[in-house]
């Protein structure tokens, strides 16, 4: 999945879907780290991409949290 497609997916996802994506991606990163420890990982850049996806998910979740807090403060 390309980066722009992933960002669009994040924007259209609900909070519970984001939490599920985060859980899946962290599980994926764990598996990649195990593979690299056992010298089975064919693409070491996959770890970097996985970390970036996790950061994007967390950033989207935090932005939503701040937007909700800002809307409540205005009301």
C-alpha angles and dihedrals in degrees: 000000000000121000095248091050090050092051091050090050091052093050092051095045125098122236093259091050089051090052090050091049090050092051092049094047093049089050089050091050090051090053092048091052091051090050093051090049090054092044092243100115111109096186114042091181088070088077091057092048092049092051090049092051090051090050091049092051092048091047092052091049092050093048090053091048092052093046091052091048090049092051091050091050091053093051 
